[in-house]
Amino acid sequence: MKKTVYIAGPLFSESELEFNRGMNEFLKNL
């Protein structure tokens, strides 16, 4: 998944940032 995002570059960078923010919130709440 990560490799695909990096290969895709700018097209997915914004989605990647949103995903990371969501994961950070999720992990904080564990």
Phi and psi in radians as a Rosetta constraint file:
Dihedral C 1 N 2 CA 2 C 2 CIRCULARHARMONIC -1.029 0.35
Dihedral N 2 CA 2 C 2 N 3 CIRCULARHARMONIC -0.765 0.35
Dihedral C 2 N 3 CA 3 C 3 CIRCULARHARMONIC -1.053 0.35
Dihedral N 3 CA 3 C 3 N 4 CIRCULARHARMONIC -0.709 0.35
Dihedral C 3 N 4 CA 4 C 4 CIRCULARHARMONIC -1.083 0.35
Dihedral N 4 CA 4 C 4 N 5 CIRCULARHARMONIC -0.741 0.35
Dihedral C 4 N 5 CA 5 C 5 CIRCULARHARMONIC -1.083 0.35
Dihedral N 5 CA 5 C 5 N 6 CIRCULARHARMONIC -0.816 0.35
Dihedral C 5 N 6 CA 6 C 6 CIRCULARHARMONIC -1.126 0.35
Dihedral N 6 CA 6 C 6 N 7 CIRCULARHARMONIC -0.694 0.35
Dihedral C 6 N 7 CA 7 C 7 CIRCULARHARMONIC -1.129 0.35
Dihedral N 7 CA 7 C 7 N 8 CIRCULARHARMONIC -0.693 0.35
Dihedral C 7 N 8 CA 8 C 8 CIRCULARHARMONIC -1.203 0.35
Dihedral N 8 CA 8 C 8 N 9 CIRCULARHARMONIC -0.486 0.35
Dihedral C 8 N 9 CA 9 C 9 CIRCULARHARMONIC 1.215 0.35
Dihedral N 9 CA 9 C 9 N 10 CIRCULARHARMONIC -2.383 0.35
Dihedral C 9 N 10 CA 10 C 10 CIRCULARHARMONIC -0.961 0.35
Dihedral N 10 CA 10 C 10 N 11 CIRCULARHARMONIC -0.507 0.35
Dihedral C 10 N 11 CA 11 C 11 CIRCULARHARMONIC -1.040 0.35
Dihedral N 11 CA 11 C 11 N 12 CIRCULARHARMONIC -0.576 0.35
Dihedral C 11 N 12 CA 12 C 12 CIRCULARHARMONIC -1.948 0.35
Dihedral N 12 CA 12 C 12 N 13 CIRCULARHARMONIC -0.027 0.35
Dihedral C 12 N 13 CA 13 C 13 CIRCULARHARMONIC -1.034 0.35
Dihedral N 13 CA 13 C 13 N 14 CIRCULARHARMONIC -0.743 0.35
Dihedral C 13 N 14 CA 14 C 14 CIRCULARHARMONIC -1.165 0.35
Dihedral N 14 CA 14 C 14 N 15 CIRCULARHARMONIC -0.746 0.35
Dihedral C 14 N 15 CA 15 C 15 CIRCULARHARMONIC -1.108 0.35
Dihedral N 15 CA 15 C 15 N 16 CIRCULARHARMONIC -0.655 0.35
Dihedral C 15 N 16 CA 16 C 16 CIRCULARHARMONIC -1.097 0.35
Dihedral N 16 CA 16 C 16 N 17 CIRCULARHARMONIC -0.765 0.35
Dihedral C 16 N 17 CA 17 C 17 CIRCULARHARMONIC -1.095 0.35
Dihedral N 17 CA 17 C 17 N 18 CIRCULARHARMONIC -0.753 0.35
Dihedral C 17 N 18 CA 18 C 18 CIRCULARHARMONIC -1.080 0.35
Dihedral N 18 CA 18 C 18 N 19 CIRCULARHARMONIC -0.750 0.35
Dihedral C 18 N 19 CA 19 C 19 CIRCULARHARMONIC -1.081 0.35
Dihedral N 19 CA 19 C 19 N 20 CIRCULARHARMONIC -0.787 0.35
Dihedral C 19 N 20 CA 20 C 20 CIRCULARHARMONIC -1.097 0.35
Dihedral N 20 CA 20 C 20 N 21 CIRCULARHARMONIC -0.707 0.35
Dihedral C 20 N 21 CA 21 C 21 CIRCULARHARMONIC -1.086 0.35
Dihedral N 21 CA 21 C 21 N 22 CIRCULARHARMONIC -0.745 0.35
Dihedral C 21 N 22 CA 22 C 22 CIRCULARHARMONIC -1.100 0.35
Dihedral N 22 CA 22 C 22 N 23 CIRCULARHARMONIC -0.732 0.35
Dihedral C 22 N 23 CA 23 C 23 CIRCULARHARMONIC -1.152 0.35
Dihedral N 23 CA 23 C 23 N 24 CIRCULARHARMONIC -0.693 0.35
Dihedral C 23 N 24 CA 24 C 24 CIRCULARHARMONIC -1.071 0.35
Dihedral N 24 CA 24 C 24 N 25 CIRCULARHARMONIC -0.771 0.35
Dihedral C 24 N 25 CA 25 C 25 CIRCULARHARMONIC -1.097 0.35
Dihedral N 25 CA 25 C 25 N 26 CIRCULARHARMONIC -0.749 0.35
Dihedral C 25 N 26 CA 26 C 26 CIRCULARHARMONIC -1.066 0.35
Dihedral N 26 CA 26 C 26 N 27 CIRCULARHARMONIC -0.797 0.35
Dihedral C 26 N 27 CA 27 C 27 CIRCULARHARMONIC -1.170 0.35
Dihedral N 27 CA 27 C 27 N 28 CIRCULARHARMONIC -0.620 0.35
Dihedral C 27 N 28 CA 28 C 28 CIRCULARHARMONIC -1.094 0.35
Dihedral N 28 CA 28 C 28 N 29 CIRCULARHARMONIC -0.582 0.35
Dihedral C 28 N 29 CA 29 C 29 CIRCULARHARMONIC -1.482 0.35
Dihedral N 29 CA 29 C 29 N 30 CIRCULARHARMONIC -0.084 0.35
